[in-house]
Amino acid sequence: MEEKIIEKGCLIALTLPEGTVPERLYVGLVKAVDSRGVRLGLVDRLAVDLGYDLFVSWEHLKVFLLVTPQENLEPFWKCVSRWAEKIT
């Protein structure tokens, strides 16, 4: 089911459980999706590639924002900014 919602090429913002990784909020371009989880190419707030990837298993992927390449990115980034303010 998850594989049909999250597809390669989408931009995703997600939070991970506290204590599992240094930051709670990550934003990335979906590079791969399989039965184990999602591989993201991490980007900064300007959507610039940070040069490294993050793999998130389905078990840890509970809350996320998602935008497809065809959608307007401005509302996505506004929501990500508000989300970041609330969790930091």
C-alpha positions in Angstrom: 0.0 0.0 0.0 2.7 2.5 0.9 4.5 2.0 -2.4 1.5 3.4 -4.2 1.3 6.6 -2.2 5.0 7.4 -2.2 6.7 7.3 -5.6 10.1 8.0 -7.0 10.4 11.7 -7.9 8.1 13.0 -5.1 9.4 15.5 -2.6 8.7 14.3 1.0 9.1 15.9 4.5 9.0 13.5 7.4 9.6 13.2 11.1 11.3 10.3 12.7 11.0 9.1 16.3 12.9 11.2 18.8 16.3 9.7 19.7 16.7 7.6 16.5 18.5 10.3 14.4 20.1 13.7 15.1 17.2 15.7 13.6 13.5 15.0 13.7 12.5 16.6 10.4 14.0 15.5 7.1 13.1 16.7 3.6 14.2 14.7 0.5 13.5 13.7 -3.1 12.3 10.1 -3.2 14.9 8.1 -5.1 13.6 4.5 -4.5 10.7 2.8 -2.9 10.6 -0.9 -2.0 9.0 -3.4 0.4 11.5 -2.3 3.1 11.0 1.5 2.9 12.0 4.7 1.2 15.4 6.1 0.1 15.6 9.9 0.0 18.1 12.2 -1.5 18.2 14.8 1.2 17.7 18.5 0.3 17.9 21.8 2.1 15.1 24.4 2.4 16.0 25.7 -1.1 15.7 22.2 -2.5 19.4 22.0 -3.1 20.8 18.4 -2.9 22.8 17.9 0.2 24.8 15.1 -1.3 23.7 12.2 0.9 20.8 9.9 1.2 18.6 8.7 4.1 16.8 5.3 4.2 13.6 5.2 6.2 11.9 1.9 6.9 8.1 1.6 6.7 8.1 1.0 10.4 9.5 4.5 11.1 7.6 6.3 8.4 4.5 7.4 10.2 3.9 11.1 9.5 4.9 12.9 6.3 4.0 15.6 3.8 4.2 14.7 0.2 4.2 16.6 -3.1 4.5 15.3 -6.6 6.6 16.9 -9.3 3.4 18.1 -11.0 2.2 20.1 -7.9 3.1 23.6 -6.8 6.0 23.4 -4.3 5.3 26.7 -2.6 2.5 25.4 -0.2 4.6 22.4 0.6 7.6 24.5 1.7 5.3 26.8 3.7 3.9 23.8 5.5 7.4 22.4 6.1 8.6 25.7 7.6 5.6 25.8 10.0 6.1 22.1 10.9 9.8 22.7 11.6 9.0 25.6 14.0 6.6 23.4 16.0 9.0 20.5 16.5 12.2 22.4 17.3 
